[in-house]
Amino acid sequence: MFTTRFAPSPTGYLHLGHAFSAWTAFEAAQQAKGRFILRIEDSDQTRCRPEFEAAIYEDLAWLGLSWEQPVRRQSEHMDEYQAALSQLESLGLIYRCFKTRKSLMADIAAAPHGPVSASVDHALTVAQEARLLAENRPFAWRLSLSRCRQYLGARWEDLGFLANGNWVKADLERLGDVVLGRKEFPSSYHLASVLDDAAQGITHVIRGEDLADVPHLHVLLQVLFDLPTPEYHHHRLILDADGKRYAKRNQAVTLRSMRENGTSPNQIRALVGL
Ligand code: GLU
């Protein structure tokens, strides 16, 4: 059955862009007589706040949306992400990256057009790694594209997905060796999103075109974990008068402040071109 989702992170109040995205997914589900699921992407507990989560429910209900219960909250499934990370570790497909933000920035400055993380040099000797671990240095778990390529053999060339109805061959180098987990918490947006979409039976992922690159990597994770690949649909972004995307920190366009100023859901629909 057609199943789609809206998956906000409670790191700020929802704004016009979220309203458009949530309505787009919700109405696609209604049209297909399918299911609409709300998921709270709160695996990074350092950035999420309970009041933002409460506001998500309130704002979406105000827009007229309804969703299935119970709502999946990523923070309640950390053991699943940990198990998946351990599986990749035992296959030798992830490695610890001890690079600091500063040294990553220097890498990027040296190769400004390459994918951010592909420039990471991960050739640590066993002794070097043991020393850094003994020093209790923080690290991130990164997916090694070169090892995945070896592991998948001929299957590597077949990786691809449907986006807006067209078959797209995966370009794995686009995102580089991405972070899948951290020392402090065993997850990342990529890992949790892929595992949750499968756990929730999502057949159609509908979200903004700012995330259009992400399936190039997600399809690889789906194959590694033997999960189905949903269809992707990337919708236009809602831009402000300067042609920029709305940021969560811009209070003026939060649904909450617009509601307080007397804007109605119908006016919001018109503002986002629905
Ligand atoms: N939690 C992500 C965000 O707020 C959602 C990305 C997705 O739909 O996969 O941008």
Residues whose N, C-alpha, C, O or C-beta is under 5 A from the ligand:
A	BS01	LIG	A7 P8 S9 E41 S193 R207
